[in-house]
């Protein structure tokens, strides 16, 4: 049986890429041009290019074309005993040895006090009154604090987001999300049968005019945003921008999910949007960011009683609740003053890590806020994000490509997010040297694997 024509051409282009005849970053001819030059149907070439994308040989982007990807040599496989991967992909906040000791003491105190009664209690979205009072006293967003009766608890921030999406949007509906945003929102929305619609952004984040337009044209009633230390861009909305967003939400009778999980790292940020339209905003915070990744508790503020009950029911039916003992631990960390100390250490650690990365990559103009545990690195030509991630992984570093954060189909920003919390400081310095070398050499060169270059 003869090979289909589209596969013959896919095999030919693949061989040219592997043999170096088509270097990384080279743009393939347009589908119509290739079809004309080779006497093929446009539909055949479309299948050829789709096959090349499937093989990982090229990346196809709507409006920009198809580009040859960097393909690491197959013979250079990682050998056992080589240095482990430096993880700049997992985005969290760093846990210090003092934090681990504090958690161990809190677990003992919780067990000696109310921990065991908590553990035998039924699971609920509503924590004990003393926990709500202590948490409301602790939480402060630009000087604004929630009321204890407005608080409910989830099994984590992601669970709270999922519950909010399930509670306030129906299957098949569109939900508005910033054009560059936290990937789990898009994935969760799609899993729930919702349609994420990108909302245009500028240097402050979500644009009010785009939000208004999307609400009118796509019937959006539910919107997700990160106004403070946006992931991955590190942006923080001004007070004026928050007022403008609040006005659109109020006038359009929208429901807004306000993700504030990194807000504790930026205490000078303006009041949250929830302070402006409290009945229409679901404010979500996270103990896993403020404290420990292994102790996930979503801290949710919602003023409207009916909506709060609706969200609590969604948390319960979706099995998105926190464990009673976790809530007992949170109460202990709050009441003895341990949690504020942990948060302060995280803020100091974030500044140190950010300084290491921004200093070492200064000439490449990384973007982000020095208070955050991540930054956004636009890549210089001819680097493309997927190729850079492949080259970085080959050199022992894991970073996240820009396309993971894009809500626009076919749009892949030539940038990567670098998460700073996981590596030890010496690993972070080594990673800076490797990334700088990759950027300097470009995609056609072979960087030294696991370079020992460091930044002081």
N, C-alpha and C positions, 0 to 999 in steps of 0.2 A: 504494500500500500504506500502510495506516494505521500510525502510530507506536505501538509497544508501550506499554502503560500505564505500565510501570516507567520507561521512557525519558521519557515526557511529564512525569512528576513529577520525575525527575532534572533535566530541562531547566528546569522551573519553579523548583526550589530553587536551581539554579545561577544563574539570572537574578536571583533575589532576593539572592543573596550578592554577585554582581558589582555590582548596583545599590545595595548598602549597606543593604538592608532586613533582612538577617541579618548583624549585625556579627561580627567575629572573636571567637571564644571563646563565642559563644552555643551553648547545647545544643539540639539538635534534639529534637522529641518522641520518645518511645520508639516502636519499630516498631509495637507494638500500638496505641498512642494514635493515631499517624498513620493507621494502617489504619482504625480506627474512625471518625475524623473525616472521612475521605475516601471511605469505603465501598469500601475495597480489601481484598484478601486479604493476610494477614500475609506470605506468601511473596513477593508483588509488592513490598511495601514493603522487604522485606529485599534484594531485587534493586536497588531504587532506591538504598538507602543504600550498597550495595556499589559501585554505579556512581559515586556521589559520592566515595567513597574512592578509586576508581581514577582519577578526574579530578583528585584532589588538592584538592577543595573542602572536604572534611571529614576529620577523623581519627576513627576508630572504635576504642574501647577496651573490652574485655570488662569488664563490671561497672560501667562509668562512663558509657557512652553515646557518642553521636556529637556532635562539636563542630565548629563552623565554623572553618576555618583562615584564616590571613592570606594573601590572594592579592595579591601585588605588582601594581600597575597595569601593564598590558601595554605602554602607550605609553612607559614610562620604561625603555628598554633602555640597557644600558651602552654608552657611546660609545668608539670607539678613542681611545687616548691618556689615558683616565681612569686614576686611580691603581690600581695592581694590588691584588688581594685580599690582605689581611693573613691569613696562614695560621695560625689557632689550632686547626687540625683535626689535622694530622699530628703524632703523638706520638712524640718521640724525645728525644735529649739534644743540646744545642748543641755545635757544633765551633768552637773558637777558632782564630784565625790561627796561634797558636803550635802548636796541635795539627796543623794541616796541614803546617807546616814539619817537625815531628817525624816525621810519616808519610813525607814525601819523603826525609828522611835515613835512615829505617829501611828504605825500599825499596832505596836504594843499598847500604846495609850488608848487607841480606839477599842481594842479587844478588852482592855481592863475596864473601860467605861461603858459607853453605849454601843460599842461595836457589835457585840453578840446579839443584843436585842434587834439592832438594825438588820443583822444577817438573817434573822428568823422572820422578819417582817415581809409582807407582800410587796412586790415591785410596783411602784407608782411614779408618775411624772411629777408629782408634788412631793417635795422633800419635807422634812420636819420643819416646824416653824422656826426653831432656833437656827437651823441651817440657812433658811431664807433670809432671816434677819442679819446673820453674820455675813452672808455673801453680798447682800445689798449694801451693807456698810463698807465692804471691801471694794466692790466694783466701782470704778470711777472712770468716766469717759469725758475727758476735757472738763472735769469738774461736775459733770452731771451724773447722778446716781439713780438706778432703778428703784422702784418700790418693792418691798419683800413679797407682797401679794401678787405681783406681776411675774414672778419667777417660776419656771418649771425646768425639769432636768431630763436630759436625753443621754443615750449611751455614748455620745461623742458629738462633735460638731457636724461630722458628715451625716450621722444619723438624724440630727436635728434638721439639716438641710433636706434630707430625703423625706422626712416626715412632713416638712412644710410644703415641698413640691407635691406630695401625695394628697395633702389636705386641701390645698388651695388652687389646684389645677386639675382639670379633667383629662382623661385619656384623649390624645389627639390634639390638645390645645397647644398653642405656642406660649413659650415663656421667654422673657427677655433676659439676656446675659451679656455682659461686656464682651466686645469683640475678641479681646485677649483676656483669658480668665482661668480660674482654677479648674483643671481638667475633670475633676470628679463631679462637678456640677453638670457638665454636658453629658457625661457617661450616665449619671444617675437619672437625669431627666429622660434620656433616651430609653433607659431600662424601664422607666415608668410609662412609656408610651407618649411622652411629651416631645414637642419640637422646639429645641433651643434656637432662638433668633438673635443674631448678633446686634448689639447696640454700639454705635460708633463712639470712639474715645478721642481724647486729646491729652495734653500734658497733665490734666487734673483727673483723668479717669472718664467715667461715663458722661456723655454730653446730654444735657436736658432736652435739646431740640430733637436729637435722634430718639431719645426715649419717648417723647411725645409722638413723633412720627410713627414709630414702631407700634405703639399702643393703638394708634388710629388705623394703620394699614393692615396689621396682622392680628388684631383683636387680642393683644397681650393684656392679661390682667394681673400676672404675677411676674416679678422682676427680681433678679439677684445682682448684688453689687458688693464690692469690697472698697469702702471709702478710705480706709486707713492701712498704710503699708501693703498696698495691693500685691497679690501674688499672681504673676511673677514680676511685674514692672516696678514695684516699690513706690508707687504714687500715693499721695495723700490728698484728698479733696480739701479745698479751702472751705471756710464757713459759708461764703457766698455761694459756692457751688452746691453745698449741701442744702442750702435754703432753696435753690432753684430746683434741685431734684425733688425735694419735699413738696414744692408747689405743684409739680407735674403729677406726683403720686396722689396728692390730695384732690386736685381738680379732676384727674382721670379716674378716681376711685380705684386705684391700683393697690395691690399688696406688695410690699417690698421686703425681701430677705436681705438684711444687712449683716454681712459677715465681718465680725470684729475680733477675730481670733488673735490678731497680732497687735491689737490696740494697746495692750498693756506695755508694749515696748515704746510707745509714743504717747506719753501722758500729756504732752502739750497739744495734741491734736484737737481740733474743734469738737464741739458737742456732736454726738451721733445724730443721724437723721431721725432715729427713734425719738429723740428729745423734741423734735419739731412736729412730727405727726405720729404720736405714740400708738394710736389705735390702728394704724395701717402698716406698721413696721414690726417685723419679727427680728429682733436683735440676737445674734448668736455669738457666743464666746466659747472658750474651750479650756478645760483644765489640762488637757494633754499638751497644749502649747504653753500655758502658764506654769505648769508643773512637770508632769511626767507623761511621755508618750504611751507608756504601758498602763496608765490610769485614765482612760478616756471618759470624760464627763462633758456633755454639752450643756452650757449654761444659757438658757433661753429667756428673753424678756419680751412680753407681749401684754400691752395694757388692756386691750378689749377682752372682756371676760368670755364672751361667746366664742370668739376666735381662739382664745387660749384653751378653752375646753375642747374645741375642734382639733387643735394641734395635739393636745394631750391624748385624745382618742387615737389619732394617727400614730403617735409614738407607741401606744400600747398595742394596737392591732398589727403594726409593722414589726413588732419585737425590737424596737429601737430604744428601749429604756435602759437606764443605768442600774447597776446592782446596788442594793441597799448598803452593802458594806463599803463600796466605793464612796457613797455619799457620807458614810460615817467618817471615812478617812478625810474627805474634804472638810467636814465640820471641824475635825481635830486640827488640821493644818491652818484653818482660819482662826480658830479660837485661841491657839497658842502663839499666833503671830509668825508661824513658819512660812506660810505661803508668800507674804510680802518680801521676806528675805530671799526666797528662791527666785522670785520675779526680778528683784534687783540684781542678783548675780547673773541672770540671763541677759539683762540689758547691758551689763558691763562686758559680758562675753561676746555678745553680738557686735559691739563696737570694735573690740579687738580683732575679731575674725574679719569683719568688713574692711578694717584698715589694712590687714595683710593682703587681701585680694585686690582692693582698689589701688594700693600702692604698687603692687607687682604688675598690674595690668593697666596702669594709668594711661599709657600711650594708645590703648585700644578703646578708651572712653566707655568703660562699663557704666551702666545706669542702675540706680537704686538709692535707697535711703540707708545711711550709716547705722541706723537703729535696727535694721532688719537682719534676718539670717539668710537672705538670698539676694542675688543681683542678676541683672539682665545684661547679657553681653551681645550687642550687635556684631556680626562677623564681617570682617573686611573682605572685599572681592579678592580672589574668585571663590572663597569658601562658601559652601552651602551648608545649612544646618545639619542635615542627615550625614553628609560626608564628614563634617567636623566631629560629630558624635562618634562615628565609626573610628576615625583616626584617634580620638581621645581614648576610646575604650581599648584600642590596640596598644596605646601607650600606658594603659593602666588607670584611666580615670573615667568615671561614669558621670555624664552631664545629660540634661534633658533638652531635646530639640524644640525650637519655637513652635512647630506645628502642633505639638501636644496641647498647646494653650489656645489655639486658634479656633474660633467659632465659625469662621467663614470657610465654606467648602472650597477646597483647592488652593487656599492661601496658606503658605508656610513661611513665616518670617525667617529671614536669614539671621537668626539669633539663637542663643541657648540660655537657659536658666542655670545658674550655678548656686547650689544650696550649700551652706557653710557649716551646718551644725554637727554633722556626723564625724568628720575626721578629727584626729588629734592635731594640735597646732603644728607639729613638725610635718605631718602629712599635708596639711593645708599649704604650708610654705613650699613643699616639694611640688604640689599640684600647680601652684602658681607658675613655677618655673617651666613645667611641662606645657601648660596652656600657652604661655608666652612664646615658647619655642615653636609650637604648632602654628600659631598665628604668624610668626615671623617667617617660617619656612614655606608655608602655603601647602595646598593639597597635593601638589605633584611630588613633594619631597618625602623622604622617610625619616621621621623624627626618631631620636634616640629613645628606645623603649625604657620606661621607668627611669627617666633622667633624674640625676641627683641635684639638679639646679634648684636653688632655694632663694627665697626672698627674706631678707633680714626683717 
